[in-house]
Amino acid sequence: MAENLEKIPREREVSPCPCTREKSYAECCMPFHYGRAKPETAEQLMRSRYTAYFFRLVDYLVATKHPDKRMKNLAHELEKTIWNPSWRKLTIVGSSKGGKEDKTGKVEFIAKYSLDGQDYELHEKSRFRRYKGKWMYYDEKG
């Protein structure tokens, strides 16, 4: 993933990060996406995954899905569906655990998106677990 850094448009780097943390993409989620840093909390991972959906970064989404819940054909399925919808806004509703010292965590969020000209909301309570020391998305059953 790091070898693709030179392909990122400068406008993307300096634009606000889609995860709505009021930082530029380069200061926020980009280091996670390109292997320069690892999310320290479940919420950081959740935000970086939303931004990966926004920018359609399939490899990152696959790499951050917990192996116990990762389908063998996940990358293929994402490649087929990732271009639709268009993600619009992320709102974090709340979180529990998921800190630097925790092994599990939950993050509740609302993600607004458009699909075929219609606006929708995805309201999810995601569960996260550490795997080999790294935060991973486990499932939506929080």
C-alpha positions as CSV (number, residue, x, y, z in Angstrom):
1,M,0.0,0.0,0.0
2,A,2.8,2.4,0.8
3,E,4.1,2.3,-2.8
4,N,0.8,4.0,-3.9
5,L,1.5,7.2,-1.9
6,E,2.9,9.0,-5.0
7,K,-0.4,8.4,-6.8
8,I,-2.6,10.3,-4.2
9,P,-3.7,13.7,-5.6
10,R,-2.4,16.6,-3.6
11,E,-5.9,18.0,-3.4
12,R,-7.0,14.8,-1.5
13,E,-4.1,15.2,1.0
14,V,-5.0,18.7,2.0
15,S,-8.7,18.4,1.8
16,P,-10.7,17.8,5.1
17,C,-10.8,14.1,6.0
18,P,-14.1,12.5,5.2
19,C,-14.3,11.0,8.8
20,T,-15.1,14.6,10.0
21,R,-12.4,15.0,12.6
22,E,-11.6,18.5,11.3
23,K,-8.1,17.5,10.1
24,S,-6.8,17.1,6.6
25,Y,-6.8,13.6,5.2
26,A,-3.0,13.6,5.4
27,E,-3.1,14.4,9.1
28,C,-6.0,12.0,9.9
29,C,-6.7,8.7,8.1
30,M,-4.2,8.7,5.3
31,P,-1.3,7.4,7.6
32,F,-3.5,4.4,8.5
33,H,-4.5,3.7,4.9
34,Y,-0.9,3.6,3.7
35,G,0.7,1.8,6.6
36,R,2.5,4.7,8.2
37,A,0.5,4.3,11.5
38,K,-2.0,2.0,13.2
39,P,-5.2,3.1,14.8
40,E,-4.8,3.2,18.5
41,T,-8.6,3.0,19.3
42,A,-11.6,1.3,17.9
43,E,-13.1,4.7,16.9
44,Q,-9.9,5.6,15.0
45,L,-10.2,2.3,13.1
46,M,-13.9,2.9,12.5
47,R,-13.3,6.4,11.1
48,S,-10.5,5.1,8.9
49,R,-12.7,2.4,7.5
50,Y,-15.5,4.9,6.7
51,T,-12.9,7.0,4.9
52,A,-11.6,3.9,3.1
53,Y,-15.2,3.3,1.8
54,F,-15.3,7.0,0.8
55,F,-12.1,6.7,-1.2
56,R,-12.9,3.1,-2.2
57,L,-9.7,1.5,-0.7
58,V,-10.6,-2.2,-0.9
59,D,-7.3,-3.5,0.3
60,Y,-7.5,-1.5,3.6
61,L,-11.1,-2.7,4.2
62,V,-10.1,-6.3,3.7
63,A,-6.9,-5.9,5.9
64,T,-8.9,-4.4,8.8
65,K,-11.7,-7.0,8.9
66,H,-11.1,-9.5,11.7
67,P,-10.0,-12.8,10.2
68,D,-12.7,-14.8,12.1
69,K,-15.3,-12.7,10.2
70,R,-13.6,-12.2,6.8
71,M,-15.2,-14.0,3.9
72,K,-12.7,-15.6,1.5
73,N,-14.1,-13.6,-1.4
74,L,-14.4,-10.3,0.5
75,A,-12.1,-8.3,-1.8
76,H,-14.0,-9.5,-4.9
77,E,-17.4,-8.6,-3.3
78,L,-16.2,-5.2,-2.3
79,E,-14.8,-4.6,-5.8
80,K,-18.3,-5.3,-7.3
81,T,-20.1,-3.0,-4.9
82,I,-17.8,-0.3,-3.7
83,W,-18.5,2.2,-6.5
84,N,-22.1,2.6,-5.4
85,P,-23.1,4.2,-3.0
86,S,-21.6,7.6,-2.6
87,W,-20.8,8.3,1.1
88,R,-21.7,11.7,2.3
89,K,-21.3,12.2,6.1
90,L,-20.2,10.3,9.2
91,T,-21.6,11.0,12.6
92,I,-20.2,9.1,15.7
93,V,-23.1,8.5,18.1
94,G,-21.0,7.0,20.9
95,S,-18.5,4.4,21.8
96,S,-17.7,2.0,24.7
97,K,-14.3,0.6,25.5
98,G,-12.1,0.4,22.5
99,G,-9.3,2.4,24.0
100,K,-5.6,2.1,23.8
101,E,-5.5,-0.6,26.5
102,D,-8.8,-2.4,25.7
103,K,-9.1,-5.7,23.7
104,T,-12.7,-5.1,22.5
105,G,-14.8,-2.0,21.8
106,K,-18.0,-0.8,20.2
107,V,-18.7,2.3,18.1
108,E,-22.2,3.4,17.1
109,F,-22.4,5.6,14.1
110,I,-24.6,7.0,11.4
111,A,-23.3,7.2,7.8
112,K,-25.3,9.1,5.2
113,Y,-25.0,8.0,1.6
114,S,-26.7,8.3,-1.8
115,L,-27.6,5.4,-4.0
116,D,-29.2,5.8,-7.4
117,G,-30.3,9.3,-6.6
118,Q,-31.9,8.5,-3.2
119,D,-30.5,9.5,0.2
120,Y,-30.1,6.9,2.9
121,E,-28.6,6.4,6.4
122,L,-26.7,3.4,7.7
123,H,-27.0,3.3,11.5
124,E,-24.7,0.7,12.9
125,K,-23.3,-0.5,16.3
126,S,-20.0,-2.0,15.3
127,R,-17.9,-4.4,17.3
128,F,-14.1,-4.3,17.2
129,R,-11.5,-6.7,18.5
130,R,-7.8,-6.7,18.6
131,Y,-6.0,-9.3,16.6
132,K,-2.3,-9.7,17.0
133,G,-2.3,-6.3,18.8
134,K,-4.1,-4.4,16.0
135,W,-7.7,-3.2,16.0
136,M,-9.9,-5.0,13.6
137,Y,-13.5,-4.6,12.6
138,Y,-15.4,-7.6,13.9
139,D,-19.1,-7.2,13.0
140,E,-22.2,-4.9,13.1
141,K,-23.8,-6.8,16.0
142,G,-22.9,-4.4,18.8
